[in-house]
Amino acid sequence: MLIGLDETHTGGCILAVEDNEINRLVLEHTLLPLEMPVHIAQDGLKGIEAFRLLMPLVVLMDVSLPEKNGFEVTAAIREIEAETGIARTPIIAMTAHALKEDRQRCLDAGMDDYLAKPISPDHVVAKIRAWLAGNANSALQVSNFR
């Protein structure tokens, strides 16, 4: 279920930051099996605003975004976490940049995991479930069979 920016689902939703309309539609359908509220922000600034208001359980982060890119948004999220004292939120990069160096750049920028586009719906759901279960090792193993 897609949600807007209100405090109804604070702390109990998924945030996706994706500027491409087709990718947003794909994500919306991909995330349905999780049966969780989802907010999709269309650019980096809206992603930061949504994070600050919703405090989601997990963030799916496109890297190439207008306004602020995924690296800048991730840095802003990490600053919000430090300022507010909330626990680290898993941020999963979603990018068409599929080289090993690109994955490492995402991790070095503070993201916790990585998916190369085009994303597999099964991999996205499995990865989110693993992170929500608090099992980062399982989430990283999902990355390795891509």
N, C-alpha and C positions, 0 to 999 in steps of 0.2 A: 504494500500500500504506500503510495507516494504521499508525503506530508509536506506541509508548508513550514514557514519559519514562525512557529509559536512554541511555547514552552510545554505543550502537552506531552511531548515525547522525549523530553530532556533526559539524557542518560540511557535511553533505551532504543536507539535507532542506529541505522547505518547512514553514513554520509558518503556520497559519491561526488567528486568534483570532476566534471567532464564537460567540455565545450561543444563537442560534436553532437548534433541532434540525433543522428542515426545511432551513435554509440550510446547516447542517453536512453533511447528506446530499447536497445538491446539490453542494457543494464537493468532497466525497469523490469523486463520480462525474466531476465536471468536470476534476479534476486527474489522473485516470487516464492520459490520453494522454501526460503528461509522464514517466511511468514513473520517478517519484522517490518516495522515502519522504515521507509527509506526517504531521504531527502537528496535531491540531485541539484547541486549548485552549478551554474553555467560558466563561471569564470573564477579566477583565483581570489578576487576580493570577496565575492559572494561565498566562496568556500570558507574563508576566514570568518566572515560574519556568521555563517551557519554553524561552524565549529563552536564559536564562542557562545552562541545561544543554545545549541542542542546538546553539546558535550556527548557526541555519539560514542558507541561502543567500538566502532571500527571505521576507518576512512579508506575509500578507494580513490586514489589520486592520479589523475592524468598528469603527465609531466609537461606537455606543451599546452599552456593555457593563456588566454588573453588576460590583461590587467596585471596579474602576478603569475609566474609559472609555478609548477608543482614543487620545485625546490624552495622557492620563496614562501609558498603557502605552508610547506612542511616546517620551515624555520619559524614561521609565525605561530603555528600550532604548538611547537615545542616551547616557545616563549610563553604562550598562554598557560600551558601546563605548569611551567616553572613558577609563573606569577601566582597562579591559583592553588598550587599544591596538589592538583589532581594527578592520578596515576597516568603513566604513559599510555597513549591510545595507539593501537596498532594502525600503521599507515601502510597500505599496500599500493605500490606504484603500478600504474597501467600505462604502458608506453609502446609505441611502434619501434622504438630504438631497442633492438634485440641483441646487441653485442654484449659479451661478458663485461666489458668496461662500462657499458651503460647500466647494467645491473649494479655493479659496484658503486657507480656514481650515485645511484638512488639510495643505496644503503649508507654511503658516506654522508649523504645529505640529511640523514635522520629518518629515512623511511625504513620500515621493518621487513618488508617483503617486496616481491616483484612479480609482475605478470607481463609477458610480451603480448602485444596485440597482433593479430586478432585473438581476443581472449576466448578461451573455452568456457562455456557456462558451467560445466561440471567442475573445472579447476577453480573457478571463482568461488562457487558455493563451498567446495571442500576446503579451500584456503580460509574463507571467512569462518566456517564452522570450527576449524582447528584453532584459529586465533581466539574466537569467542570461548572456546573450551579451555583456553590458557595453555595450549600445547603448541608453542612456537616451533618445536622440533618437527611435529607433524606438518605444520604449515610449510616449513622449509622443504620438507620431503616432497610435498605436492609440487613445489617449484622445480625440483630436480627431474621430474619425469615429463617436463614440458620440452 
